[in-house]
Amino acid sequence: MVEVYDLDPEADSRLVNVSTRGFVGTGDEVLIGGFIAVGQESLRIIVRAIGPTINIPGFLANPTIELRDANGVLLAANDNWRSAQEAEVIATTIPPENDAESAIVRTVPPGVYNAILRGVNNTTGIGLVEVYVLN
């Protein structure tokens, strides 16, 4: 669990990145990064699933990422970031470093979301799920 507090609500502060690293198992033991988009405007985000560039023993060799809404509806999925949205991912200036890693660029309205990191073909290992606000 991660908690973030804004100690000065009068300041114009924004959280622009949240990430978590952990063991990615199979079935219900995948890595999930939940986040809430707040405000009146939609947010442009990039969600990344990182494995090989963690460069530690036991890293997840081929991560995939899913973006789901509060009802569990699949909004987008990606395996190997260059396979879809390559130009959009590069334009963010923060593409994954390894072609086996995954990324989704999406504009989301205010709401609750989950980024779910899995291993291709039920592989396991240590992975990192990241969400960045782009706008």
C-alpha positions as CSV (number, residue, x, y, z in Angstrom):
1,M,0.0,0.0,0.0
2,V,1.2,3.5,-0.8
3,E,-0.4,6.6,0.6
4,V,0.3,10.2,-0.7
5,Y,-0.8,13.3,1.2
6,D,-1.0,16.8,0.0
7,L,-0.1,18.9,3.1
8,D,-0.8,22.2,1.4
9,P,-4.2,22.1,-0.4
10,E,-3.7,25.7,-1.5
11,A,-0.6,24.8,-3.5
12,D,-1.0,23.7,-7.1
13,S,0.6,20.2,-6.6
14,R,0.0,17.1,-8.7
15,L,1.1,13.5,-8.5
16,V,2.4,12.6,-11.9
17,N,3.9,9.1,-11.3
18,V,3.1,6.0,-9.2
19,S,4.8,2.7,-9.5
20,T,5.2,-0.6,-7.6
21,R,7.6,-3.5,-7.9
22,G,6.8,-7.0,-6.8
23,F,6.6,-10.7,-7.7
24,V,4.3,-11.5,-10.6
25,G,2.8,-14.8,-10.2
26,T,-0.1,-16.6,-12.1
27,G,-3.8,-16.6,-11.7
28,D,-4.8,-14.2,-8.9
29,E,-1.2,-13.6,-8.0
30,V,-0.5,-11.0,-10.6
31,L,0.8,-7.5,-9.9
32,I,-1.9,-4.8,-9.8
33,G,-1.3,-1.1,-9.6
34,G,-4.6,0.7,-8.9
35,F,-5.0,4.4,-9.4
36,I,-7.7,7.1,-9.4
37,A,-7.9,9.9,-11.9
38,V,-9.5,12.9,-10.2
39,G,-10.6,16.3,-11.3
40,Q,-12.9,17.6,-14.0
41,E,-10.7,16.8,-17.0
42,S,-9.6,13.6,-18.6
43,L,-6.0,12.6,-18.1
44,R,-3.6,11.4,-20.7
45,I,-1.5,8.6,-19.2
46,I,1.1,6.0,-20.0
47,V,1.0,2.7,-18.2
48,R,4.2,0.6,-18.4
49,A,5.0,-3.0,-17.5
50,I,8.7,-3.4,-16.9
51,G,10.7,-6.6,-16.5
52,P,14.1,-7.0,-18.2
53,T,15.3,-3.5,-17.5
54,I,14.9,-4.0,-13.8
55,N,18.1,-6.0,-14.2
56,I,17.9,-8.0,-10.9
57,P,17.9,-11.8,-10.5
58,G,14.5,-13.3,-11.1
59,F,13.1,-10.4,-13.3
60,L,10.0,-11.1,-15.4
61,A,11.3,-11.7,-18.9
62,N,8.2,-10.8,-20.9
63,P,5.6,-8.7,-19.1
64,T,2.2,-7.8,-20.5
65,I,-0.1,-5.0,-19.2
66,E,-3.9,-4.6,-19.1
67,L,-5.8,-1.4,-18.2
68,R,-9.2,-2.0,-16.6
69,D,-11.8,0.3,-15.3
70,A,-13.5,0.1,-11.9
71,N,-15.9,-2.6,-13.2
72,G,-13.1,-4.8,-14.5
73,V,-13.8,-3.9,-18.1
74,L,-10.7,-4.3,-20.3
75,L,-9.9,-0.9,-21.8
76,A,-6.6,-1.8,-23.4
77,A,-3.9,-4.4,-23.4
78,N,-0.4,-4.7,-24.7
79,D,2.4,-7.2,-25.1
80,N,5.7,-5.8,-26.5
81,W,5.3,-2.0,-26.7
82,R,6.5,-1.7,-30.3
83,S,3.6,-3.9,-31.5
84,A,1.0,-1.2,-30.9
85,Q,1.0,2.5,-30.4
86,E,4.8,2.6,-31.0
87,A,4.8,6.3,-32.2
88,E,2.5,7.4,-29.3
89,V,4.7,5.6,-26.8
90,I,7.9,7.2,-28.2
91,A,6.3,10.6,-28.2
92,T,5.8,10.4,-24.4
93,T,9.7,10.5,-24.2
94,I,9.5,7.6,-21.7
95,P,9.2,4.4,-23.7
96,P,10.3,1.2,-22.1
97,E,14.0,0.4,-22.7
98,N,13.4,-3.2,-23.7
99,D,11.2,-4.3,-26.6
100,A,9.7,-7.2,-24.6
101,E,8.3,-4.7,-22.1
102,S,4.8,-3.3,-22.5
103,A,3.1,0.1,-22.6
104,I,-0.4,1.7,-23.1
105,V,-1.0,5.3,-23.9
106,R,-4.6,6.3,-23.2
107,T,-6.8,9.3,-22.2
108,V,-9.0,8.3,-19.3
109,P,-11.9,10.2,-17.7
110,P,-12.0,10.7,-14.0
111,G,-12.5,7.3,-12.3
112,V,-10.9,4.3,-10.7
113,Y,-8.5,2.1,-12.8
114,N,-6.3,-1.0,-12.4
115,A,-3.1,-1.7,-14.3
116,I,-2.5,-5.5,-14.3
117,L,0.9,-6.9,-15.0
118,R,1.1,-10.6,-16.0
119,G,3.8,-12.7,-17.6
120,V,3.4,-14.0,-21.1
121,N,2.4,-17.7,-21.1
122,N,2.0,-17.7,-17.3
123,T,5.7,-16.9,-16.7
124,T,6.6,-15.5,-13.3
125,G,9.2,-13.1,-11.9
126,I,9.8,-9.6,-10.5
127,G,8.1,-6.9,-12.4
128,L,7.4,-3.2,-12.2
129,V,4.1,-1.5,-13.1
130,E,4.1,2.3,-13.6
131,V,1.5,5.0,-14.3
132,Y,2.6,8.4,-15.5
133,V,0.3,11.4,-16.1
134,L,1.4,13.0,-19.4
135,N,-0.7,16.2,-19.5
